Amino acid sequence: MTYQNYSLKQLQQIDAAHHLHPFTDHKEMREAGSRIITHANGPFIYDSEGTEILDGMAGLWCVNIGYGRDELAEAAYAQMKELPYYNSFFKCSAPTPVLLAKKLAELAPKHVNQVIYGSSGSEANDTALRLVRHYWALEGQPEKNRIISRKSAYHGSTIAGTSLGGMEPMHKQLNGAVPNIVHVMMPYAYELALPGESDHDFGLRAAKAVEDAILEAGADKVAAFIGEPVMGAGGVKIPPMSYWPEVQRICRKYDILLMLDEVITGYGRTGEWFAAQTFDIEPDTITTAKALTSGYQPLSALLVGDRIAATLVEKGGEFNHGYTYAGHPVACAVALKNLEIIEREGLVDRVRNDTGPYFAKALQEHIGGHDLVGEVRSIGLMAAIEIVRDKATKERFLPAGSAAVLVRDHAIAQGMMLRATGDTMILSPPLIWTRETIDMACGRIAKALDLAKADLRKR
C-alpha cells in the first residue's frame, strides 16, 4: 500500500493540510492529530500504530457483516471488469440494479415494491421529500406539502436532510431551512416522561404531538410524517411500544403519508430486515442506505410503497429527479452479495433470538449499575448508555456532553470504539458480534467508566 511509505506524523500533516472532515472542530482536530485507521478484519479495526480496537459502531452504523469479506471485494471486481459503470437515465438499466430491486421488494413489507437508488441516506431523504410532495401535487393537492418531523431527529446532511432533521446546531449553521417542515417532541421517556407516567401513556402523549401538529396546520396542508423507528444519531432513543401504532393510526385518520428513515435500522439491526417489521409499521416510504452494502460501497435505496408508486407511474409523466450514480452497477453487485451473506449466515435471526437479547442482558448486568450510568437501553444490536452525575435525579455533568466525551476517550484507549452524542454513549456493532464479543465490549466499557469516574472526581 502506498500509505506505508508515510509515517503517522506525515499522514496527519497531510490530512490537516488538505482534508476537511465531517462534523468536526477542525482547529481542535488539527492540534491533536487525526487517528489514521489502516486496516480492519472481522469486528476489529486497526490504526497506523497497530492498535487493535473493537468496533462498537460498525464503522458508522453500517458494517453489518464485519470487515475483510473477500466475497464483497470479488463481487465488486467482477462487476468492474464486466461493466464498471452505466447510468440509469435514457431508459437504461443494468442487471445488478434490476436484480437488487427485486430482492429488496422481497425483503420489504408486502406493500413496498419499488426502489429509487442513490448513494447515501441523505440523498435518499432528499428524494423522499421531493417524492411525497410530488405525489400530492399529482393527486391535485399541491398545497398538501407540510412535513412533520421530530426534535433531535437526524435525516442527513444535505439541505433537505438537515431541514427534515431536528438538530438545532445544524439548523443554525444552515441559516435557512427548506420551508414547511415542523418538528414535534421526540418519544424519549427517560427525559420527557412526566413523574409517574407509564411508558404506554408517554408513548400515546408523544404520538399526540404529531396529531396536534396536523390539527394546527390543517390536515389538508400536511403531506407526511417522517421518523426513524429508533432515533439513531440523536442517541438511540427507543419509543414505547404504544408510540408507533398510535402514530400510524393518526396518519391514516388524516390521510397523511408515513415516511420511515431506516438508514440506520435497516438490514437486520433490530432483529428483522426492517424496523418497520419490528414495530409493525406500514410506511409509504422507507429510506435505506448504510448496511445495504455493509459500507463496502456507497449506495442508498428509497423503498416506495404501492400507493405512491401507482400515482407516480399512472399520473406522473417525467419525474425530474435523479443522480449520476443512481443504481451504480458495482455498488448494486456488492449489495446483492452482502444481502446473500446476511441471509446465508442467519444474522437477522441471530440478532433477534440470540445476540440481541444477550446484548441487552449483558449491558444491564455489567454497565447498568455503574455510578455514572443513569439508564441503559437497547433493541437488537443498538444501545445507549446515559451518563449522569446523579442516578436518582438524572442530573448531568457540566458542561453538557463533557463526561460522555471523557468516557469515549477512555473507551478507545481500552480498545473499544463507541460514540458520544451529548451525554449519551451509543453502540451499533456489526451483526457478526458473538456473545464472547459482547462480553469483551462490556468489560472494556466498564473499565472506561471506572477511569472516567476517577477523572471526574478530580473536578
N, C-alpha and C positions, 0 to 999 in steps of 0.2 A: 504494500500500500504506500502511496506517495507521502502520506502524512507521517510515516515512520522516519522520514528524513528531517522531521522538525521536532524540537523539544517542546515540552508543555509550555514553557515561557514564551517561545516563539509563536506557538499557536494562539495563546492568549493575547499576545500583542497584535497579531494579525486580526483576530476576532474583534478586539477593541477598536482597531483602526478602520474596519470596513463593515462590520455586521451589527445591525440594529435588531435586537431580539424582541419577541412579543412580550407584552405585559411585564415590562422591566424598567426599573430605575437605572438608566444607562450609566449615569455617573457612579452610582454605588457599585454596580456590577463591574465596571471597568477598573475601579480601585481595588476590588477584591480579586478579580480574575475569574473567568468562566471555568466551569468544570467541563472537561473535554471527555465525552463518552466515546470510546473507540470500538468496542465490540460487545456482543451480548450472546447469551446462549440459555435456552430454556427460560427459567424465571429470573435469571440474573443479568445485570448489566455490569460493564467493567469500564473504569476510566483509564486515562492515559498513564496513570501510575500503577495500573494493575489491580486497583482496589475492586473487590467483588461486592456488589450491592444487590440485595434482594429488591426487585422492583415491585413495590406495592401499588403502583399507579398504572400498570400495563402501558407504559410509555406515557400517553395522555388519554387514558380510558379506552385504549384501542387494541393493544397487542394481545388479543384473547387467546391465541394458540401458542403464545410464547415466542421466543426468539430462536433464530438459527434453523428454520424449517426449510430444508433443501427443496421440498416439493414446490413451494411457492416461488423460489428462485428459478427452478426448472420450468415452471409454467410460464413465468414472465419471459424467460429466454426463448422458449419455443415459440411463443406468440410474437416476440420481437423479430425472430427470424422469418416468420411467415407473413405477418402484417403488423409492423410496428405502430402504425397509426393510420386511421382514416376517420373522417368526421361523420356525424350523424345528420348533417344537413343534406339538401338536394335529393331528398327521398332515398338516402343511402343508409345502410347499416352494415354490420359485420357479425359473424357468427357468435362471438363471445357476449356482446351486449344483448343479443336476442335470447341466447340460452340463459343468461343470468336473469333477465326479466322474467322468463318462465319460472325459474327456480324461486325467485323472490315471491312471485304470486302464489306458489305452492306453500311457502312458509308463512306468509302473512295471513291475517284474518280473512275469512272467506269472501267478504265483500270488497276486498282490496286486490285489484288485478292489473294495475297499470304502474309504470315506472317512468320517472323523468330523472336522467342522470346529471351529475355534476362532479365536482372534485372535492368538495368539503361540505361539512354540515352548515356552515354559514351560507354557502351558495344554495344549498337545498332549502334553507329557510327563506332566503330571498325569493326563490321560485314559489314556495308555498304561499307567501304573502301575495305575490302577483297573481297566482292561480286562483285563490279564493275570491279576490276582488274581481278578477276577470269573470269568474263563474257567475257572480251575482249580476254583473253587467249583462252577460249573455241571457240571463233569466229576466231581464228587463227591470232590474232593481240596482242601478249603479250607485244610488245613494246608500245602499246597504254595504258600507265599506269600513266600519269601525272594527278594530281588533281589540279584544280584551286579553291582556296578559297578566302577569303577576310580578310583584316586587321581588327583587333578588333572583328573578329568572335569568338564565343565560341561554341565548339563542344565536350566538355567533358574534363576529366582529366586523362584518360589513355594516354599511349604514342601516340597511333594513334589519339585519340581525341585532345590532346594538339597539335599535329602536324597539324591536319586539321584546328584547330582554328588559329586565328591571334593575340593572346595575347602575346606581346613581352616579358613581365616578365616571363610568363610560358615557352616560348621557351628558354629563357636564363637559367632558372633553369634546364630544360630538358637536355641541353648541348648535343644535338644530336638528331634531329627530324627524323621521317620517311622520307626517300628521295622522291623526285619527287612530292612535294607539294609546290605550289607557291601561293602568296597572292596578290590580287589587291585592288584597292581603294574600300571603303565602300560607299553605297549610302546615305550619311549623309549630306543633303543640308545645315543644319544650320551652319556647319563649313567649308564645302568644296565647296559650290556653289560659282561661280565667281560673281563679282559685276554685278548686273542687269540680271543675268542668271535666267530664269524661272525654276520652279520645273520640268516642262516637259523636257526642254533641259538638265537640270542637270541629270535627270534620264537616258536620252539617252547617255550622256557622261560617266556616271558611268558604264552603260552596255557595252559601247565600250571598257572599260578597260578589260573586260572579253574577248572580241574579239581580242584585241591586244595581250593578253597573249596566246591565241590559235595560232595566227599567228606567234608569236615569237618562240613558241615551235614546231609548225607544227601540223596540225590537226590530223595527223596520230600518234602523240605521246600523245595526250590528251584523257584521259578516261572520265572525268566528271568534271562538275562544282558543287560545294556544297555551299549552302547558307541557312540561316534562312530567312523565308519570312519576318519577322520583327526581327532585331537583338536584342536579349533579354539582356543577361548579359553584352553585350557591351554598353548598355544604351538605350534600346527601340528605336532603330533607324528605322524609318518607311520610306521605299523607296517611291519616287514619283510613281504615277500610271503608268508612262511610262516605269518604270525600268523592271519589270518582263516580260511583253510581249516582250520587246526587247531582254532580256537575253534568253528567250525561243526560239525566232526566230534565234538567233545566235547559240545556241546549236543544233538546228535542221539543220541549214545550214551546219555545220561542222561535223555532226553526233557525238555529244558529249552528254553523258548521263547527266541528270539533277537530282541531289540529293537534296532533301529538308530536312532540320533539323527542325522538328516540335515538338521537345521535350518540348518547352515552348508554342508554339501557338496551339498545337493540342487539340481537345476535347472541343471546344467552346470558346476559349479565344478571338478570333477575330470576333465572331458573326456567324461563320459557324463551322461545325465539324472540318474542317481543313482549315488553311490559304491558302492552295492550291486552295480551292473553293472561298475564299475571293478575291484572286488575279487572279483567272482563270489560274492557272498553271497546267500543265500536267507532273508531275515528273515521273522519273523512280524508285525512291525510296523515301520513307517518313519515317524519323526516329521519333518515338514517345516513350514517357515514362510518367513520372510525373503525369499528370491529368488522365491518363488511369485508375488509381485506386484511384484518388484524394489523392495520397500519403499514403493511408492506408496500402498498401503492395508494396514492390519493384517489379516493372515489367516494361519491355520495349517491344515494338513491332516494328520491322522494317517491314514496308509495302512495298512489292515488286511488281513492275509493270509487266504486262504480257510479255513484250519483254524480260526482263532479266529472268523471271521465265521459259519461254518456252525453252530458251537455257540451263538453269541450269538443267532442267528435261530431255531434249532430248539428250543433248551432254555432260552433266556434270559428269556422274559417281558419285563417292562419293565426297561430299563437306566436306573437312577435317576441320570442324569448329563446335563449339557448346559449351554450358555451362551446368554445372551440374543442375542449377536451371531454365534452359530454359523451359518455359511452365509450371511453378510450378502450380499445381492444385489449391492451396489455393489462390495464387495471381490472377489467372485467374477467380476464383469464385468471388472474390472481384471486379475485373474489370467488369465482367458481371453485377453485381448488381449496381455498380457505373454508368455505361452507362445507365442502366434502369432508375435510378433516374434522371439523366440529361435529358433523353427523357421525362419521366413522368411529371417532373416539368417544362418542356419547357424552360430550362435555356439557350440553344443556341439561341432560338428565342428572349428571353428576352434581352440578351446581344445585339443582332443585332437591335432590334426595340425599346427598352426602356432604359435599364440602360447604354448601351454603348453610345448612343447619349447624354443622360443626364450627364454622367460622363464627356464627352468632354466639354459640355456647362458649367458645374459647375466648372471645373478646370480653364477654361478661365475666368469666371466671378470672382471667389474668389481668384485665385492664379496668373493668368497670368499678372495682372497689378502690382504685388509687385515689389519693387525696386531691390530685389535680383534675380528676375526671368527674364532670357533672352528669354526663349521660353517654352511653354507648348505644348506637342503633345500627342495624344492618338489615339488608334484604339481598338475598342471593350472595354474590360476591362484590358487594359495595357497602361501605360502612363509614360512620362518622364517630369521632371522639370529641366531645365538648370539653374544652379546657376552662376551668373555673378557679377562682380564688377560694370560694366557699361553696361547698356542695349543697348545703341546705338552702341558702338564699339565691344561688346561681350567680352571685357576684363575679364579675370578670376582673382580670388583671388590667392595669393601665400602664402604658397606652394600649388601646384596643389592638388585639392581634399579636402583641409583642411576646406573650407567653407561648402561643402556638408556634411562632417562628423559632423560638428557643427549643421547643420540643422537636420540631422538624430538623433543626441543625444537629441536635444530639442524635436523632434517629439516623440521619445519613452517616454521621461519624461511626455509628454502631453497625453500619452496613444494611440500612433499611431505608429505602426511598418511599416517602409519603409526602403529602402536600398539606400546607397550611392555608386555610381560607378563612380570614378573620380569626376568630377564636376556635375554629373547628379544624381538627385533623381529619383528612379524608383518605380513604383507601378504595382502590378499584383494581385488584390484582388480576393477572392473567387467569383464565379459566382452567389452566393446567395445574394450578396450585393443588397440592395434596394436603392431607391432614398434617403431615410432617412439615410441610412448608408453612402452614398456618401456625403451628406451634413455634417454629423458628421466628416468624414475624412477631408473634405476641411477646416472645421473650425479649426481642430487640426493642420493641416499643416500650415495654415495661421498664427496661434499663434506661431508655431515653427519658421517660417520665421521671424516674428517680434522679437522674442527673439534672434535669430541668428544675425539679423541686429544690435541690440543693442550691442551684444558682439563684432561684427566686427568693430563697431565704436571706440572701445577702443584700437584697434591695432595701 
